Amino acid sequence: MGPSEIGQLSSPSKIDVCLSKTNQNLTYHLHQSQAMSSDRGKEIAEGSSDHHHQLQQPATPSRYESQKRRDWNTFGQYLKNQRPPVPLSQCSCNHVLDFLRYLDQFGKTKVHLQGCMFYGQPEPPAPCTCPLRQAWGSLDALIGRLRAAYEENGGSPETNPFASGAIRVYLREVRECQAKARGIPYKKKKKKPSQGKASDESSSAMHFS
């Protein structure tokens, strides 16, 4: 066997060279594919985690909903403070009326008595000793929120004490009394659809011990 033939046997063939290059290319592409799959999987996992976090994050309640919840909790505490405590299932319109009268001690609206020299004056020139009361508008908005909260918490519309005719009569009497005492006639305003909740939200919150 000549030297040239020995050299041909010891040197790699063209097929071996092609196979070697093919294996290198496959290895490179496999590494690239694995890296891309890892990055894509990470993105999907992070995206899924963010989406799950967004689903778990509770929506911020509106001012109206927050005020309604506070009013409902306050009324529930008022019933518990009675002697003996009054279960919500036994609450009647009389308890609601007592609650509204109880709120007057926290009022900020001057309501002149009939014997006061400033009775019927919208802008009295001097202070007087007449009591402060809850404004009719605040009470009316409060009853509206409590009426809705009662039914949202499982109460039946047929037994809703806040929707009683006695409550409507009381609120009407308060409105007329305050209008005469303050010299400010009540005028029913036409409400726009978007202003329904705004009037409820404008009423001040009551705080009780």
FIKOLZA-1660 file (N, C-alpha, C; in steps of 0.1 Angstrom, whole numbers, plus 5000, padded with zeros to 4 digits):
% residues 209
   i   px   py   pz ch aa at
   1 5009 4988 5000  A  M  N
   1 5000 5000 5000  A  M CA
   1 5009 5012 5000  A  M  C
   2 5006 5022 4991  A  G  N
   2 5015 5033 4990  A  G CA
   2 5011 5044 5000  A  G  C
   3 5020 5054 5001  A  P  N
   3 5018 5065 5011  A  P CA
   3 5005 5072 5008  A  P  C
   4 5002 5074 4996  A  S  N
   4 4990 5082 4993  A  S CA
   4 4978 5075 4997  A  S  C
   5 4978 5062 4996  A  E  N
   5 4966 5054 5000  A  E CA
   5 4965 5054 5015  A  E  C
   6 4977 5054 5022  A  I  N
   6 4976 5054 5037  A  I CA
   6 4971 5068 5041  A  I  C
   7 4975 5078 5035  A  G  N
   7 4970 5092 5038  A  G CA
   7 4955 5093 5037  A  G  C
   8 4950 5087 5026  A  Q  N
   8 4936 5088 5023  A  Q CA
   8 4928 5081 5034  A  Q  C
   9 4933 5070 5039  A  L  N
   9 4926 5062 5050  A  L CA
   9 4927 5070 5063  A  L  C
  10 4938 5077 5066  A  S  N
  10 4940 5083 5079  A  S CA
  10 4932 5097 5080  A  S  C
  11 4930 5103 5068  A  S  N
  11 4923 5116 5068  A  S CA
  11 4908 5114 5068  A  S  C
  12 4900 5123 5075  A  P  N
  12 4885 5121 5075  A  P CA
  12 4879 5122 5062  A  P  C
  13 4869 5114 5059  A  S  N
  13 4862 5115 5046  A  S CA
  13 4853 5127 5046  A  S  C
  14 4848 5130 5034  A  K  N
  14 4839 5141 5032  A  K CA
  14 4826 5139 5040  A  K  C
  15 4822 5126 5040  A  I  N
  15 4810 5123 5047  A  I CA
  15 4811 5126 5062  A  I  C
  16 4823 5122 5068  A  D  N
  16 4825 5125 5083  A  D CA
  16 4825 5140 5085  A  D  C
  17 4831 5147 5076  A  V  N
  17 4831 5162 5078  A  V CA
  17 4817 5168 5078  A  V  C
  18 4809 5163 5068  A  C  N
  18 4795 5168 5067  A  C CA
  18 4787 5164 5080  A  C  C
  19 4789 5152 5084  A  L  N
  19 4782 5148 5096  A  L CA
  19 4786 5156 5109  A  L  C
  20 4798 5159 5110  A  S  N
  20 4803 5167 5121  A  S CA
  20 4797 5181 5121  A  S  C
  21 4797 5187 5109  A  K  N
  21 4791 5200 5108  A  K CA
  21 4776 5200 5110  A  K  C
  22 4769 5189 5106  A  T  N
  22 4755 5188 5108  A  T CA
  22 4752 5187 5123  A  T  C
  23 4760 5179 5130  A  N  N
  23 4758 5177 5144  A  N CA
  23 4761 5190 5152  A  N  C
  24 4770 5198 5147  A  Q  N
  24 4773 5211 5154  A  Q CA
  24 4761 5220 5152  A  Q  C
  25 4756 5220 5139  A  N  N
  25 4744 5229 5137  A  N CA
  25 4732 5225 5145  A  N  C
  26 4730 5212 5146  A  L  N
  26 4718 5207 5154  A  L CA
  26 4720 5211 5168  A  L  C
  27 4732 5209 5173  A  T  N
  27 4735 5213 5187  A  T CA
  27 4732 5227 5190  A  T  C
  28 4737 5236 5181  A  Y  N
  28 4735 5250 5182  A  Y CA
  28 4720 5254 5182  A  Y  C
  29 4713 5248 5172  A  H  N
  29 4698 5251 5171  A  H CA
  29 4691 5246 5183  A  H  C
  30 4695 5234 5188  A  L  N
  30 4688 5229 5200  A  L CA
  30 4690 5238 5212  A  L  C
  31 4702 5243 5214  A  H  N
  31 4705 5253 5225  A  H CA
  31 4696 5265 5223  A  H  C
  32 4696 5270 5211  A  Q  N
  32 4688 5283 5208  A  Q CA
  32 4673 5280 5211  A  Q  C
  33 4668 5269 5206  A  S  N
  33 4654 5265 5208  A  S CA
  33 4651 5264 5223  A  S  C
  34 4660 5257 5230  A  Q  N
  34 4657 5256 5245  A  Q CA
  34 4657 5269 5252  A  Q  C
  35 4666 5278 5248  A  A  N
  35 4667 5292 5254  A  A CA
  35 4654 5299 5251  A  A  C
  36 4650 5299 5239  A  M  N
  36 4637 5306 5235  A  M CA
  36 4625 5300 5242  A  M  C
  37 4625 5287 5243  A  S  N
  37 4614 5280 5250  A  S CA
  37 4614 5284 5265  A  S  C
  38 4626 5285 5271  A  S  N
  38 4627 5289 5285  A  S CA
  38 4622 5303 5287  A  S  C
  39 4626 5312 5278  A  D  N
  39 4622 5326 5279  A  D CA
  39 4607 5328 5277  A  D  C
  40 4602 5320 5267  A  R  N
  40 4587 5321 5265  A  R CA
  40 4579 5316 5276  A  R  C
  41 4584 5304 5282  A  G  N
  41 4578 5299 5294  A  G CA
  41 4578 5308 5305  A  G  C
  42 4589 5316 5307  A  K  N
  42 4590 5325 5318  A  K CA
  42 4580 5337 5316  A  K  C
  43 4579 5341 5303  A  E  N
  43 4570 5352 5300  A  E CA
  43 4555 5348 5303  A  E  C
  44 4552 5335 5299  A  I  N
  44 4538 5330 5301  A  I CA
  44 4535 5329 5316  A  I  C
  45 4545 5324 5323  A  A  N
  45 4544 5323 5338  A  A CA
  45 4542 5336 5344  A  A  C
  46 4550 5346 5340  A  E  N
  46 4549 5359 5346  A  E CA
  46 4536 5366 5342  A  E  C
  47 4532 5364 5330  A  G  N
  47 4519 5370 5325  A  G CA
  47 4508 5363 5333  A  G  C
  48 4508 5350 5334  A  S  N
  48 4498 5343 5342  A  S CA
  48 4497 5348 5356  A  S  C
  49 4509 5350 5362  A  S  N
  49 4510 5355 5376  A  S CA
  49 4504 5369 5377  A  S  C
  50 4507 5377 5368  A  D  N
  50 4502 5391 5368  A  D CA
  50 4487 5391 5366  A  D  C
  51 4482 5383 5357  A  H  N
  51 4467 5382 5355  A  H CA
  51 4460 5376 5367  A  H  C
  52 4466 5366 5374  A  H  N
  52 4460 5361 5386  A  H CA
  52 4460 5371 5397  A  H  C
  53 4471 5379 5398  A  H  N
  53 4472 5390 5408  A  H CA
  53 4461 5400 5405  A  H  C
  54 4459 5403 5393  A  Q  N
  54 4448 5413 5389  A  Q CA
  54 4434 5408 5393  A  Q  C
  55 4432 5395 5391  A  L  N
  55 4419 5389 5394  A  L CA
  55 4417 5389 5409  A  L  C
  56 4428 5387 5417  A  Q  N
  56 4426 5386 5431  A  Q CA
  56 4425 5400 5437  A  Q  C
  57 4430 5410 5431  A  Q  N
  57 4429 5424 5437  A  Q CA
  57 4415 5429 5437  A  Q  C
  58 4409 5431 5448  A  P  N
  58 4395 5436 5449  A  P CA
  58 4394 5450 5443  A  P  C
  59 4382 5453 5437  A  A  N
  59 4380 5466 5432  A  A CA
  59 4377 5476 5443  A  A  C
  60 4382 5488 5442  A  T  N
  60 4379 5498 5452  A  T CA
  60 4365 5502 5452  A  T  C
  61 4358 5501 5464  A  P  N
  61 4344 5505 5464  A  P CA
  61 4342 5520 5462  A  P  C
  62 4331 5524 5457  A  S  N
  62 4328 5538 5455  A  S CA
  62 4325 5545 5468  A  S  C
  63 4325 5558 5468  A  R  N
  63 4322 5565 5480  A  R CA
  63 4308 5562 5485  A  R  C
  64 4299 5560 5476  A  Y  N
  64 4285 5557 5480  A  Y CA
  64 4285 5543 5487  A  Y  C
  65 4292 5533 5481  A  E  N
  65 4292 5520 5487  A  E CA
  65 4299 5520 5500  A  E  C
  66 4310 5527 5502  A  S  N
  66 4317 5528 5514  A  S CA
  66 4308 5534 5525  A  S  C
  67 4301 5545 5521  A  Q  N
  67 4292 5552 5531  A  Q CA
  67 4280 5543 5535  A  Q  C
  68 4275 5535 5525  A  K  N
  68 4264 5526 5528  A  K CA
  68 4268 5515 5538  A  K  C
  69 4280 5510 5536  A  R  N
  69 4285 5500 5545  A  R CA
  69 4287 5505 5559  A  R  C
  70 4292 5518 5560  A  R  N
  70 4294 5524 5573  A  R CA
  70 4281 5526 5580  A  R  C
  71 4271 5531 5573  A  D  N
  71 4258 5533 5578  A  D CA
  71 4252 5520 5583  A  D  C
  72 4253 5510 5575  A  W  N
  72 4247 5497 5579  A  W CA
  72 4254 5492 5592  A  W  C
  73 4267 5493 5593  A  N  N
  73 4274 5488 5605  A  N CA
  73 4270 5497 5617  A  N  C
  74 4268 5510 5615  A  T  N
  74 4264 5518 5626  A  T CA
  74 4250 5515 5631  A  T  C
  75 4241 5512 5622  A  F  N
  75 4227 5509 5626  A  F CA
  75 4228 5495 5633  A  F  C
  76 4236 5486 5628  A  G  N
  76 4237 5473 5635  A  G CA
  76 4242 5474 5649  A  G  C
  77 4252 5483 5651  A  Q  N
  77 4257 5486 5664  A  Q CA
  77 4247 5492 5673  A  Q  C
  78 4239 5501 5668  A  Y  N
  78 4229 5508 5675  A  Y CA
  78 4219 5497 5681  A  Y  C
  79 4215 5488 5673  A  L  N
  79 4206 5477 5677  A  L CA
  79 4212 5469 5688  A  L  C
  80 4225 5466 5687  A  K  N
  80 4232 5458 5697  A  K CA
  80 4233 5465 5710  A  K  C
  81 4233 5479 5710  A  N  N
  81 4235 5486 5722  A  N CA
  81 4222 5488 5730  A  N  C
  82 4211 5484 5724  A  Q  N
  82 4198 5485 5731  A  Q CA
  82 4197 5475 5742  A  Q  C
  83 4189 5478 5752  A  R  N
  83 4187 5469 5763  A  R CA
  83 4173 5465 5764  A  R  C
  84 4170 5452 5761  A  P  N
  84 4180 5442 5756  A  P CA
  84 4183 5444 5741  A  P  C
  85 4194 5438 5736  A  P  N
  85 4198 5440 5722  A  P CA
  85 4187 5435 5713  A  P  C
  86 4186 5442 5701  A  V  N
  86 4175 5439 5692  A  V CA
  86 4181 5432 5680  A  V  C
  87 4177 5419 5677  A  P  N
  87 4182 5412 5665  A  P CA
  87 4177 5419 5653  A  P  C
  88 4184 5419 5642  A  L  N
  88 4181 5425 5630  A  L CA
  88 4168 5420 5625  A  L  C
  89 4165 5407 5627  A  S  N
  89 4153 5400 5622  A  S CA
  89 4140 5406 5629  A  S  C
  90 4142 5412 5641  A  Q  N
  90 4131 5417 5648  A  Q CA
  90 4130 5433 5647  A  Q  C
  91 4138 5438 5639  A  C  N
  91 4139 5453 5637  A  C CA
  91 4126 5457 5630  A  C  C
  92 4120 5468 5636  A  S  N
  92 4107 5473 5630  A  S CA
  92 4110 5488 5627  A  S  C
  93 4099 5494 5621  A  C  N
  93 4100 5508 5617  A  C CA
  93 4102 5517 5630  A  C  C
  94 4097 5512 5641  A  N  N
  94 4098 5520 5654  A  N CA
  94 4113 5521 5658  A  N  C
  95 4120 5510 5656  A  H  N
  95 4135 5511 5659  A  H CA
  95 4142 5521 5650  A  H  C
  96 4137 5521 5637  A  V  N
  96 4143 5530 5627  A  V CA
  96 4140 5545 5631  A  V  C
  97 4128 5547 5636  A  L  N
  97 4124 5561 5640  A  L CA
  97 4132 5565 5652  A  L  C
  98 4134 5556 5662  A  D  N
  98 4142 5559 5673  A  D CA
  98 4156 5562 5669  A  D  C
  99 4161 5555 5660  A  F  N
  99 4175 5557 5655  A  F CA
  99 4176 5571 5649  A  F  C
 100 4166 5575 5641  A  L  N
 100 4167 5588 5634  A  L CA
 100 4166 5599 5645  A  L  C
 101 4158 5598 5655  A  R  N
 101 4158 5608 5666  A  R CA
 101 4171 5608 5674  A  R  C
 102 4177 5596 5675  A  Y  N
 102 4190 5595 5682  A  Y CA
 102 4201 5603 5675  A  Y  C
 103 4200 5603 5662  A  L  N
 103 4210 5610 5654  A  L CA
 103 4210 5625 5656  A  L  C
 104 4199 5630 5660  A  D  N
 104 4198 5645 5661  A  D CA
 104 4208 5651 5670  A  D  C
 105 4213 5643 5680  A  Q  N
 105 4223 5649 5689  A  Q CA
 105 4236 5651 5682  A  Q  C
 106 4238 5645 5670  A  F  N
 106 4250 5647 5663  A  F CA
 106 4248 5657 5651  A  F  C
 107 4236 5663 5651  A  G  N
 107 4233 5672 5640  A  G CA
 107 4241 5686 5640  A  G  C
 108 4241 5692 5629  A  K  N
 108 4248 5705 5628  A  K CA
 108 4239 5716 5621  A  K  C
 109 4226 5713 5620  A  T  N
 109 4217 5722 5614  A  T CA
 109 4209 5729 5625  A  T  C
 110 4209 5742 5626  A  K  N
 110 4201 5750 5636  A  K CA
 110 4187 5750 5631  A  K  C
 111 4178 5745 5640  A  V  N
 111 4164 5745 5638  A  V CA
 111 4157 5753 5649  A  V  C
 112 4152 5765 5645  A  H  N
 112 4146 5774 5655  A  H CA
 112 4133 5769 5660  A  H  C
 113 4131 5771 5673  A  L  N
 113 4118 5767 5679  A  L CA
 113 4108 5778 5677  A  L  C
 114 4095 5775 5678  A  Q  N
 114 4085 5785 5675  A  Q CA
 114 4085 5797 5684  A  Q  C
 115 4091 5796 5696  A  G  N
 115 4092 5807 5705  A  G CA
 115 4104 5816 5703  A  G  C
 116 4113 5812 5694  A  C  N
 116 4125 5819 5691  A  C CA
 116 4122 5831 5683  A  C  C
 117 4129 5842 5686  A  M  N
 117 4127 5855 5678  A  M CA
 117 4132 5854 5664  A  M  C
 118 4140 5843 5661  A  F  N
 118 4146 5842 5648  A  F CA
 118 4138 5831 5640  A  F  C
 119 4127 5826 5645  A  Y  N
 119 4119 5816 5639  A  Y CA
 119 4115 5820 5625  A  Y  C
 120 4118 5813 5615  A  G  N
 120 4114 5816 5601  A  G CA
 120 4123 5825 5594  A  G  C
 121 4135 5829 5600  A  Q  N
 121 4144 5837 5594  A  Q CA
 121 4156 5829 5588  A  Q  C
 122 4158 5830 5575  A  P  N
 122 4169 5822 5569  A  P CA
 122 4183 5826 5573  A  P  C
 123 4185 5839 5577  A  E  N
 123 4198 5843 5581  A  E CA
 123 4196 5852 5594  A  E  C
 124 4195 5845 5605  A  P  N
 124 4194 5852 5618  A  P CA
 124 4206 5861 5621  A  P  C
 125 4204 5873 5626  A  P  N
 125 4215 5882 5628  A  P CA
 125 4224 5879 5640  A  P  C
 126 4219 5870 5649  A  A  N
 126 4226 5867 5661  A  A CA
 126 4224 5852 5665  A  A  C
 127 4233 5847 5673  A  P  N
 127 4231 5833 5678  A  P CA
 127 4219 5832 5687  A  P  C
 128 4215 5819 5688  A  C  N
 128 4204 5817 5698  A  C CA
 128 4206 5803 5704  A  C  C
 129 4198 5799 5713  A  T  N
 129 4200 5786 5720  A  T CA
 129 4191 5775 5714  A  T  C
 130 4186 5777 5703  A  C  N
 130 4178 5766 5696  A  C CA
 130 4187 5754 5693  A  C  C
 131 4181 5742 5693  A  P  N
 131 4189 5730 5692  A  P CA
 131 4194 5728 5678  A  P  C
 132 4205 5720 5677  A  L  N
 132 4210 5716 5664  A  L CA
 132 4204 5702 5661  A  L  C
 133 4200 5700 5648  A  R  N
 133 4194 5688 5644  A  R CA
 133 4201 5683 5631  A  R  C
 134 4198 5670 5628  A  Q  N
 134 4202 5665 5615  A  Q CA
 134 4193 5671 5604  A  Q  C
 135 4200 5675 5594  A  A  N
 135 4192 5681 5583  A  A CA
 135 4184 5671 5576  A  A  C
 136 4172 5675 5571  A  W  N
 136 4163 5666 5564  A  W CA
 136 4170 5658 5553  A  W  C
 137 4178 5665 5545  A  G  N
 137 4184 5659 5533  A  G CA
 137 4194 5648 5537  A  G  C
 138 4201 5650 5548  A  S  N
 138 4210 5639 5553  A  S CA
 138 4202 5627 5558  A  S  C
 139 4191 5629 5565  A  L  N
 139 4183 5618 5569  A  L CA
 139 4176 5610 5557  A  L  C
 140 4172 5618 5548  A  D  N
 140 4165 5612 5536  A  D CA
 140 4176 5603 5528  A  D  C
 141 4188 5608 5527  A  A  N
 141 4198 5601 5520  A  A CA
 141 4202 5588 5528  A  A  C
 142 4203 5590 5541  A  L  N
 142 4206 5579 5550  A  L CA
 142 4196 5567 5549  A  L  C
 143 4184 5571 5549  A  I  N
 143 4173 5560 5548  A  I CA
 143 4174 5553 5535  A  I  C
 144 4177 5561 5524  A  G  N
 144 4179 5554 5511  A  G CA
 144 4190 5544 5511  A  G  C
 145 4201 5547 5517  A  R  N
 145 4213 5538 5518  A  R CA
 145 4209 5526 5526  A  R  C
 146 4203 5528 5538  A  L  N
 146 4200 5517 5547  A  L CA
 146 4189 5508 5541  A  L  C
 147 4180 5514 5533  A  R  N
 147 4169 5506 5527  A  R CA
 147 4176 5496 5517  A  R  C
 148 4186 5501 5509  A  A  N
 148 4193 5493 5499  A  A CA
 148 4201 5482 5507  A  A  C
 149 4208 5486 5517  A  A  N
 149 4217 5477 5525  A  A CA
 149 4209 5466 5531  A  A  C
 150 4197 5469 5536  A  Y  N
 150 4189 5459 5542  A  Y CA
 150 4186 5447 5532  A  Y  C
 151 4182 5451 5520  A  E  N
 151 4179 5440 5510  A  E CA
 151 4192 5433 5505  A  E  C
 152 4203 5441 5504  A  E  N
 152 4215 5435 5500  A  E CA
 152 4221 5425 5510  A  E  C
 153 4217 5426 5522  A  N  N
 153 4221 5417 5533  A  N CA
 153 4211 5406 5536  A  N  C
 154 4202 5404 5526  A  G  N
 154 4193 5392 5528  A  G CA
 154 4179 5396 5532  A  G  C
 155 4176 5408 5535  A  G  N
 155 4163 5412 5539  A  G CA
 155 4153 5412 5528  A  G  C
 156 4140 5410 5531  A  S  N
 156 4130 5409 5521  A  S CA
 156 4124 5423 5519  A  S  C
 157 4122 5427 5506  A  P  N
 157 4116 5440 5504  A  P CA
 157 4102 5442 5510  A  P  C
 158 4095 5431 5512  A  E  N
 158 4082 5432 5518  A  E CA
 158 4082 5435 5533  A  E  C
 159 4094 5432 5540  A  T  N
 159 4095 5434 5554  A  T CA
 159 4106 5445 5557  A  T  C
 160 4110 5452 5547  A  N  N
 160 4120 5462 5549  A  N CA
 160 4115 5474 5557  A  N  C
 161 4120 5475 5570  A  P  N
 161 4115 5486 5579  A  P CA
 161 4119 5500 5574  A  P  C
 162 4129 5501 5566  A  F  N
 162 4133 5514 5561  A  F CA
 162 4124 5519 5550  A  F  C
 163 4116 5510 5544  A  A  N
 163 4107 5514 5534  A  A CA
 163 4092 5516 5539  A  A  C
 164 4091 5516 5552  A  S  N
 164 4078 5517 5558  A  S CA
 164 4072 5531 5556  A  S  C
 165 4058 5531 5555  A  G  N
 165 4051 5544 5553  A  G CA
 165 4053 5553 5565  A  G  C
 166 4055 5548 5577  A  A  N
 166 4058 5556 5588  A  A CA
 166 4071 5564 5587  A  A  C
 167 4081 5558 5580  A  I  N
 167 4093 5565 5578  A  I CA
 167 4092 5576 5569  A  I  C
 168 4084 5574 5558  A  R  N
 168 4081 5585 5548  A  R CA
 168 4074 5597 5555  A  R  C
 169 4064 5593 5563  A  V  N
 169 4057 5604 5570  A  V CA
 169 4066 5612 5579  A  V  C
 170 4074 5605 5587  A  Y  N
 170 4084 5612 5596  A  Y CA
 170 4093 5621 5588  A  Y  C
 171 4099 5616 5577  A  L  N
 171 4108 5625 5569  A  L CA
 171 4101 5637 5563  A  L  C
 172 4088 5635 5559  A  R  N
 172 4081 5646 5554  A  R CA
 172 4078 5657 5565  A  R  C
 173 4075 5652 5577  A  E  N
 173 4073 5662 5588  A  E CA
 173 4085 5669 5591  A  E  C
 174 4097 5662 5591  A  V  N
 174 4110 5669 5594  A  V CA
 174 4113 5679 5584  A  V  C
 175 4110 5676 5571  A  R  N
 175 4113 5685 5560  A  R CA
 175 4104 5698 5562  A  R  C
 176 4091 5696 5564  A  E  N
 176 4083 5708 5566  A  E CA
 176 4086 5716 5578  A  E  C
 177 4089 5709 5589  A  C  N
 177 4092 5716 5601  A  C CA
 177 4105 5725 5600  A  C  C
 178 4115 5719 5594  A  Q  N
 178 4128 5726 5592  A  Q CA
 178 4126 5737 5582  A  Q  C
 179 4118 5735 5572  A  A  N
 179 4116 5746 5562  A  A CA
 179 4110 5758 5568  A  A  C
 180 4100 5756 5577  A  K  N
 180 4093 5767 5584  A  K CA
 180 4102 5773 5594  A  K  C
 181 4109 5765 5602  A  A  N
 181 4118 5771 5612  A  A CA
 181 4129 5779 5607  A  A  C
 182 4135 5775 5596  A  R  N
 182 4146 5781 5590  A  R CA
 182 4142 5792 5580  A  R  C
 183 4130 5792 5576  A  G  N
 183 4125 5802 5566  A  G CA
 183 4130 5799 5552  A  G  C
 184 4133 5786 5550  A  I  N
 184 4138 5782 5537  A  I CA
 184 4128 5772 5531  A  I  C
 185 4119 5776 5522  A  P  N
 185 4109 5767 5516  A  P CA
 185 4116 5756 5508  A  P  C
 186 4111 5744 5509  A  Y  N
 186 4116 5733 5502  A  Y CA
 186 4111 5733 5488  A  Y  C
 187 4120 5732 5479  A  K  N
 187 4117 5731 5464  A  K CA
 187 4123 5719 5459  A  K  C
 188 4115 5710 5453  A  K  N
 188 4119 5698 5448  A  K CA
 188 4127 5701 5435  A  K  C
 189 4139 5696 5435  A  K  N
 189 4148 5698 5423  A  K CA
 189 4147 5686 5414  A  K  C
 190 4148 5689 5401  A  K  N
 190 4148 5679 5391  A  K CA
 190 4163 5673 5391  A  K  C
 191 4163 5660 5394  A  K  N
 191 4177 5654 5394  A  K CA
 191 4180 5648 5380  A  K  C
 192 4193 5650 5377  A  K  N
 192 4198 5644 5365  A  K CA
 192 4201 5629 5368  A  K  C
 193 4201 5620 5358  A  P  N
 193 4204 5606 5361  A  P CA
 193 4217 5604 5368  A  P  C
 194 4227 5612 5365  A  S  N
 194 4240 5610 5371  A  S CA
 194 4242 5616 5385  A  S  C
 195 4231 5623 5389  A  Q  N
 195 4232 5630 5402  A  Q CA
 195 4225 5622 5413  A  Q  C
 196 4220 5610 5410  A  G  N
 196 4212 5603 5420  A  G CA
 196 4221 5599 5432  A  G  C
 197 4233 5594 5429  A  K  N
 197 4241 5590 5440  A  K CA
 197 4249 5601 5446  A  K  C
 198 4251 5612 5438  A  A  N
 198 4259 5623 5443  A  A CA
 198 4253 5629 5455  A  A  C
 199 4239 5630 5456  A  S  N
 199 4232 5636 5467  A  S CA
 199 4234 5627 5479  A  S  C
 200 4235 5614 5477  A  D  N
 200 4237 5605 5488  A  D CA
 200 4251 5606 5494  A  D  C
 201 4261 5608 5485  A  E  N
 201 4274 5608 5489  A  E CA
 201 4278 5621 5496  A  E  C
 202 4270 5632 5494  A  S  N
 202 4273 5645 5500  A  S CA
 202 4269 5646 5514  A  S  C
 203 4260 5637 5519  A  S  N
 203 4256 5637 5533  A  S CA
 203 4268 5633 5542  A  S  C
 204 4268 5639 5554  A  S  N
 204 4279 5637 5563  A  S CA
 204 4278 5624 5570  A  S  C
 205 4289 5618 5574  A  A  N
 205 4289 5605 5581  A  A CA
 205 4286 5607 5596  A  A  C
 206 4279 5598 5602  A  M  N
 206 4276 5599 5616  A  M CA
 206 4285 5589 5624  A  M  C
 207 4290 5594 5635  A  H  N
 207 4299 5585 5643  A  H CA
 207 4293 5583 5657  A  H  C
 208 4293 5570 5661  A  F  N
 208 4287 5566 5674  A  F CA
 208 4297 5558 5682  A  F  C
 209 4295 5558 5695  A  S  N
 209 4303 5550 5703  A  S CA
 209 4297 5537 5706  A  S  C
% end
